[in-house]
Amino acid sequence: MSNEMKALVKAKPEEGLWMERRPVPEIGPDDVLIRINKTGICGTDIHIWNWDEWAKRTVPVPLVTGHEFAGEIVELGRDVRDLKIGQRCSGEGHLIGHQSRQSRSGKFHLDPETRGIGVNEQGAFAEYLRLPAFNVVPLPDEIDDEIGAILDPLGNAVHTALSFDLIGEDVLITGAGPIGIMAAAVARHVGARHVVITDVNQARLDLAAEVTDVLPVNVATQDLKEVEGKLKMQQGFDVGMEMSGNQAALDQMVENMVMGGRIAMLGIPPGKSPVDWSRIVFKAITIKGVYGREIFETWYKMIAMLQNGLDIRKVITHRFKVDEFEDGFAAMKSGLSGKVVLDWR
C-alpha cells in the first residue's frame, strides 16, 4: 500500500474542493483503517463546497471532506478485537466524547462533544479513512457498497420517521429531497396508511413517486386540503416530518395536522424564523427536533429493514468516478438529482 492517497480537500477558504495527494492516515490502537470504495455526496458537502456562512464558521481549512461511505477494513489497531481485515463496513460519522452525562448513559447521539468526520475532522472523501473501531458498522452481504455509502442519510430518514408510531397513521412529509423521499419509503414500509410528500420541485416529486408508494403534491399548483379530501381524511395528518428547512412548509404542516398531532423536524430553517406558537399550543402539537442517528439503534433498524424488503436504490440517480467529482457536485447543486454516489475504485 502506498503511503499517499487521493483525497478531496477543502484546501482554500473559497468555493470548491480540490483533488490532492495526502498521506494515508496513521491509526491509533483503537482505530481501523478503511479503504474507501464508494461515497455519497451530502447536502452538508454542498455547503462546504459553496463556502457559505455556516461552512466558514465550522470547517477548518485544509480538511478532507465527506462523511457518507462504504469500504473495507485494511488495518486494525492493536487493541481492536471484534473486527477483521477485509470486513466490509460503513460507519457512524459522529465522533463522540465519553465524559458527558448523555454519553455515559448510552445516549451517544446526544453527546455535546460530538465532532463530525468531513466537517470538523478528516473525512471520507479519500482512498483511506481512519475511524475509531467503536464507529464501524459492518455491512451484511445483502447490502452492497452503493447502498452502504448512503446509510448515513438513510439513518437520518429512519431516525426521523421512527420518532413516532406510524402504523395506520396518515403522514405528511414536507421536502422531497433524498432524505424526505427515503423517510416516505420507511413510513410505507412500517405501515403508515397515507403518505403525502410536498415540494415545489416537480422533478424531486416525480422521483419520490418512483422510489416508493407515496402521493406527491406540488404545493405551488395543488391545494393540500383538496388532497386530504380526495383521501377521505377527516381531520388532518397524524404525523408530520419537516425535511425542507422552509418556514412556509412548517406553517403549512401545522395547519394540516390533527389536534394532538406530532411533528419530527430534521430540516434546518435559515437563521431565525417566525413561528405562530399560539397555533401550535392550541392544536396541542408535539414537535421533536431530530439530529443525526441514534447511535447505534438507528443503524440496527435500518439494516434490518433493508434486509426485510425496504428498497431505496432508486433514490440514487447519479453515479460518477471520483475523478469526475465536479460533475457529481454539479448534479447535486442542480436540484434535479437524488443521491449522487462517487466510485473510488
Buried (B, 14 or more C-beta within 10 A) or exposed (E): EEEEBBBBBBBEEEEEBEBBEBEBBEBBEEBBBBBBBBBBBBBBBBBBBBBBEBBEEBBEBBBBBBBBBBBBBBBBBEEBEEBEEEBBBBBBBBBBBEEBEBBEEEBBBBBEEBEBBBBBBBBBBBBBBBBBBBBBBBBEEEBBBBBBBBBBBBBBBBBBBBBBEBEEBBBBBBBBBBBBBBBBBBBBBBEBBBBBBBBBBBBBBEBBBEBBEBBBBBBEEEEBEEBBEEBEBEEBBBBBBBBBBBBEBBBBBBEBBBEEBBBBBBBEBEEEEEBEEEEBEEBEBBBEEBBBBBBBBBBEBBBEBBEEEBEBEBBBBBBBEBEBBEBBBBBBBEEBBBBBBBBBE
